[in-house]
């Protein structure tokens, strides 16, 4: 039922026991554009960012229903639920992580930085 551009919403401790990049990579390959959860296992969270998949911690993630239309702003730390007409607070992503996401993840970001030095 996943369509390109969907946002994956989960509960608490998303990714616990998942220390490899494969789990978030499969989400990205399915076309997921962002992940929202109450909180994350740290390695899963970092792997999401490393592959260029925005991951936002949102205490109210469990209030989102299947099929709700969401608009997220990772810099401001907001998830607007258009279906329910409410805005949820999330942990904002710092500038340096947004720059990495904008570059497509950790490896493209490092390549870009190394090319600037050359």
C-alpha positions as CSV (number, residue, x, y, z in Angstrom):
1,X,0.0,0.0,0.0
2,X,3.0,2.3,0.0
3,X,3.1,5.0,-2.7
4,X,6.1,7.1,-3.6
5,X,6.1,10.2,-1.4
6,X,4.4,8.6,1.6
7,X,5.6,9.4,5.1
8,X,6.2,6.4,7.3
9,X,4.7,6.9,10.8
10,X,5.6,4.7,13.8
11,X,5.4,4.6,17.6
12,X,8.1,4.5,20.2
13,X,11.7,3.3,19.7
14,X,11.5,2.7,15.9
15,X,14.4,0.6,14.7
16,X,15.3,-1.1,17.9
17,X,17.6,-4.0,17.1
18,X,18.3,-2.7,13.6
19,X,21.9,-1.7,13.4
20,X,22.3,-2.0,9.6
21,X,21.4,0.5,6.9
22,X,19.2,-2.0,5.2
23,X,16.1,-1.2,7.2
24,X,15.9,2.5,6.4
25,X,17.2,1.8,2.9
26,X,14.2,-0.4,2.1
27,X,11.9,2.4,3.3
28,X,13.6,4.8,1.0
29,X,13.6,2.3,-1.9
30,X,9.8,1.9,-1.5
31,X,9.5,5.7,-2.0
32,X,9.1,6.8,1.6
33,X,10.1,10.5,1.7
34,X,10.4,10.9,5.5
35,X,10.0,8.9,8.8
36,X,8.1,10.2,11.8
37,X,8.1,8.4,15.1
38,X,7.7,9.1,18.8
39,X,11.4,8.3,19.1
40,X,14.1,6.2,17.4
41,X,16.8,3.7,18.2
42,X,19.9,5.9,17.8
43,X,21.6,3.7,15.1
44,X,18.4,3.5,13.0
45,X,17.9,7.3,13.3
46,X,21.5,8.0,12.2
47,X,21.2,5.4,9.3
48,X,18.1,7.2,8.0
49,X,20.0,10.5,7.9
50,X,23.1,8.8,6.4
51,X,21.1,7.6,3.4
52,X,19.3,10.9,3.0
53,X,16.0,9.9,4.6
54,X,14.7,12.6,6.9
55,X,13.7,11.2,10.3
56,X,11.7,13.3,12.8
57,X,11.0,12.6,16.4
58,X,7.4,13.6,17.2
59,X,5.9,12.8,20.6
60,X,2.4,12.9,19.1
61,X,3.1,10.6,16.2
62,X,0.5,8.1,17.5
63,X,-2.2,10.7,16.9
64,X,-1.6,10.3,13.1
65,X,-4.1,8.0,11.4
66,X,-3.4,5.9,8.4
67,X,-4.1,7.9,5.3
68,X,-3.7,11.3,7.0
69,X,-2.2,14.0,4.7
70,X,1.0,15.3,6.2
71,X,3.3,18.2,5.4
72,X,6.5,18.3,7.3
73,X,9.1,21.0,8.0
74,X,12.2,19.3,9.4
75,X,14.0,22.6,10.0
76,X,11.1,24.2,12.0
77,X,10.3,20.8,13.6
78,X,6.7,20.7,12.5
79,X,4.3,18.1,11.0
80,X,1.1,19.6,9.7
81,X,-1.7,17.1,9.7
82,X,-3.9,18.5,6.9
83,X,-6.5,15.8,7.4
84,X,-7.0,16.6,11.1
85,X,-6.3,20.3,10.9
86,X,-3.6,20.3,13.5
87,X,0.1,20.9,13.7
88,X,2.4,18.6,15.7
89,X,5.7,19.6,17.2
90,X,8.7,17.6,16.3
91,X,12.4,17.8,17.1
92,X,13.9,20.1,14.4
93,X,16.9,18.9,12.4
94,X,20.0,21.1,12.8
95,X,21.4,22.9,9.8
96,X,24.4,20.6,9.4
97,X,22.1,17.6,9.2
98,X,19.8,19.4,6.7
99,X,22.8,20.2,4.5
100,X,23.7,16.5,4.5
101,X,20.1,15.5,3.7
102,X,20.0,18.1,0.9
103,X,23.2,16.6,-0.6
104,X,21.5,13.1,-0.6
105,X,23.0,11.6,2.5
106,X,26.4,11.2,4.2
107,X,28.5,9.9,1.3
108,X,27.4,12.5,-1.3
109,X,27.8,15.2,1.3
110,X,31.4,14.1,2.1
111,X,32.2,13.9,-1.6
112,X,30.9,17.4,-2.1
113,X,33.0,18.7,0.8
114,X,36.1,16.9,-0.4
115,X,35.7,18.3,-4.0
116,X,35.6,21.8,-2.5
117,X,38.9,21.3,-0.8
118,X,40.6,20.0,-3.9
